[in-house]
Amino acid sequence: MSDTRSKIRGFILNHFLFGQDPGLTDGASFLDEGFIDSTGVLELVAFLEKEFGVKVADDELIPDNLDSIDSIARYLAAKKPGT
């Protein structure tokens, strides 16, 4: 598991699942599984901006970018400078 995925997983487990891992897979939808609600998405965005030094634009606040560990990892890879 990459460091990026590990950091995202740790944040999700600690802030939304209270340290309990219900079998969260990298492809599991946070919204469909009920792990994160719309307010939680804002907390997640704040974490991503601080931890990874990215700016998440309003038009990027979509499930394709932020609804699973996989989608966040892809989104962050695309946001890297020079890519």
N, C-alpha and C positions, 0 to 999 in steps of 0.2 A: 504494500500500500504506500502510495506516495505521501510525502510530508504534507502536501496540500490537503489531500483527502483525509489524512489523519487529524489535522487541525480542524477541518470542517466537522468530522465525525465527533471529535471531542467536544466541540461547541454545542452541537445538537444534543448529544447525550447529557451534558452538564446543565444546559439552560432550558431544555424542553422536556427531557425524559428523566430528569432528576437522578442522573447517574445510572439508571437502569437501561440495559440494552435489550429491547424486546425482539432482537433478531434483525435489527436495522441493516438492510443491504444498501449498497451504493446506488442502486437503481430505484429504490423505494420512493414513491411520491410522498413528500412531507404532508401535502394537503389531503390527498386521498386517504392516507393512513391516520390522519388526525394528529400528527406530531406537532404541526405548526399551523397557527391561524394567521389571519391577515396582519394582526399586530405583531406576531412573532416574525413575520417576514421583515418588518422594519428593524427589529432587533438583529436579525440575521444580516441585513444590509449594513448596519452600523458595524458589526463585527468584521465583515468582509472588507469594508473600507479601511478600517483601522489595521487589521491584521495583514492585509495583502496590499495596501496602498493603492487601491483602485477607487474610482468614483463611479458609482452606479447611477446612471441617468434614469430619469422617470420613465422613459420609454423602454428601458431595459428591465423594468420590474414585471417580468412575465414568467409564467411557469417554465417555459423552455430554458430559462437561464437559472432559475432559483428553486426548483421543486424537488431536487434530489442531490445527493452528493455527486453523482456523475454529472448532472447538468451544471452544477456550480463549478466543478473542476474544469469542464469544457469552457465555460464562460470566462473563468479566470485566465485560462491559457490563451484565449482569444484577446483578452485585455492587456496581455503583457506588452510592454513597449517594444517596438520594432517588429511586431508580428502582424 
